[in-house]
């Protein structure tokens, strides 16, 4: 109970930072965070070292426990002693902090008011240096002038420092034919009545605004119905604030317009959202010149500074505010050496340098605001992203697994049918919607696994590292390392034993793939000889080489570890001791080469996520196929292989949410399809490769027909088919990638496949179709982006009707020797950006040659065309 109370207090302290802003009190809060971490470790230590041992069921384990009873007593004594120490110090700190919490904190509020006044914006300002916004202004002005009542609310969304307010001000100052206008700055601390009064004063100058809030709302509503008004709500932070304010606006009953600026995309998802992006490098350099170099400076002088100027704007991440700040610092600097000094110390300048606008005194203040308004649970998740290398995409599955292993994902946030993975995905979506993280979407259109990767803007990553240090996230209050990320050979961590000394690490991420064996061995020696690893929860190793291709035996001591990743590491076998780690919940073994798996993997009862390479695994310790029935909590199984695993036990895995596998026989295929179909209401991902040479038999046809009820997202069939399956309409919404190889289908497959509404990628290869004619209908393949036709030896004619494949971007035609010409319908497919043609007959290729080719006009609109060597000389 005390532990939960402490966690609640920490959340309250974070929500009300105005009461805890002194250095002394912040020190107490940070110490309390350390105690909360220690308390969590003690609870897990007790669970591992005592509870699990007491739960021994068989005689051998019971005898072993009695033999170790003295050690258990010592462990209990140590746990009790540490618990008493934590509770004593916790009581002292809580008492001190509660006395602060009950105080008035007036000076804090005065400070907050000063900050709010500094952030106040107005509609009448003049932007002296405006770059890269012409298209933005033109588009938004046209939206403002459109009297369509379906677009009454227009939102400008983006991270802090992009120039949302600047853009809104230019729209506000434009002559748009509104009878009345109002500009108000909302900020984080909503004062609804004051905002309503200010809007009323601007819409009706001289009108008495001293009245009750309900009257103000009614009056504003009526004014905007009677007049065509423009109201700008600058800097809205919370969706609840918008829900309060929008009661004063007749959104569907007038010609008035509302323009919102926000960092929160959840607010922006109204009627029309304009997502503002960073400047290009050219635009950023243009802005820097306008601010730093006076107009009378010659063009030659500007070129003298260009190389270093472009490096500066890249360091600023092309964020307009940061470029403006650096420009203000460089103004008046006439020597290249001065510019180089600013480049060398750019981090310090962005934190402390003065920009061109008093409201934008420090870039870090603007970015800090976005961090400060994050909920407590999102702050911790955001800080962890600082462990990953800069300027690189971060796989979201790695993020989710690490967040879960570190305990950053709260089970209290789970819905009735949700898993922690679902909650982690929701957390990342919140960070993305608040413009703290950039995300890359999956190529598929199915409603699950929306994100493929994420990354931080350079300045946001700097903020992440700064806040992590300030909040003791990477090191505790005694400066002992908590979370260690080694991303380059030059990191101090590779050579400094002192940095590891007595560190009580919770995470180790070794992510650099350029280290030598010597570097790796030095790190291992430092870690396992000098570091306390009993609290380690996360161990991520990428592209590491081990002695004799074996994992270090010292890993057996990691009794608290929950996530182990050895992606790209060359490992000959997975040791038995890894399967005995009591807390392990996720294991990443992809791209590890020819690895031998022990049968004891079946005993990892707590394992929830398992990632394997189905193609690479070639050997199984014990000589028999692996059993899975002991992995009853497994939610993710990537790399299932019917040659490796005993397929019949797949039925025991009733908690699966993600399945990726390959089957090599009809019997296994039947079991897999049956089980996936049974789990169709809970699966977020289902990908299947079928490598059975002949599926045209009666038995094979029955199994293929059963695919029509299977909720697959990805399907690849390598083998002969009697016919294509006809998908069940509710389930065809899922499938986004299809491949058929050596299938020798006799009936035109396009007639069936073009009806799949979500299909993004289609590959017909190696005599997948044995007929002579294919037709893509006028409404077929509405979402298809990639099409590959390869090795269709009998294909003579291919017709594409107008309106087919409206979103196709990539087309490849390879080794179809009888195909006479490219379809006439290609000329209407304006979305194509790349066409590649390989190993086609000479006469086919000649028809496509530039200028003299009679079919060149069909493809002349495609930006990238590659014509390989013809198949015949």
Protein Blocks (a to p, Z undefined) as FASTA:
>chain_A
ZZmmmmmmmmmmmmmmmlmmcfklmmmmmmmmmmmmmmmmmmmmmmmmmmmmmmpmbfml
mmmmmmmmmmmmmmmmmmmmmmmmmmmmmmmmmmmmmmmmmmnolmmmmmmmmmmmmmpc
cfkbccfbaghklmmmmmmmmmmmpmcfklmbccddddehilmmmmmmmmmmpcehpabd
cdddfbjmdcfklmmmmmmmmmmghiafbdcfklmmmmmmmmmmmpccddddehiabfkl
mmmmmmmpcfklccbdcddddfbfklmmmmbccddddddfklmmmmmmmmmpcfklcfkl
mmmmmmmmmmmmmmnoopaklmmmmmmmmgopabfklmmmmmmmmmmmmmmmccfbfklm
bfklmmmmmmmmpcfklmmmmmmmmmpcehiacdfklmmmmmmmnopacfklpcfkbcfk
lmmmmmmmmmmmnopaccdddfbfcfghkbfbdcddfklmmmmmmmmmmnommbcfkopa
fbdcdfbfklmklmmmklmgopacfbdcdfbfkbcfklmmmmmmmmmmmpcfklpfbdcd
ehiacehhiacfklmmmmmbcbdcfehiacfbdcfklmmmmklmbdcfehnbjadddfkl
mmmmmbmbdcddfklpmbdehhiacdfklmmmbmbdghiafklpcfklmmmmmmbfbdcd
ddfbfklmmmmmmmmmmmmmmpcbdcdddddfblkbmklmmmmmmmmmpccfbdcdeddd
fbdcdddfklmmmpmbdcdehklpabdfklmmmmpmklmbdcdeehlaacfbdcddfkgo
klbcbdcdehiakbmbdcddehiaklbfbdcdehifklmbdcfklmmmmmbmbdcdehia
fklmmmmpghjamklmmmmmpmbacddddfbZZ
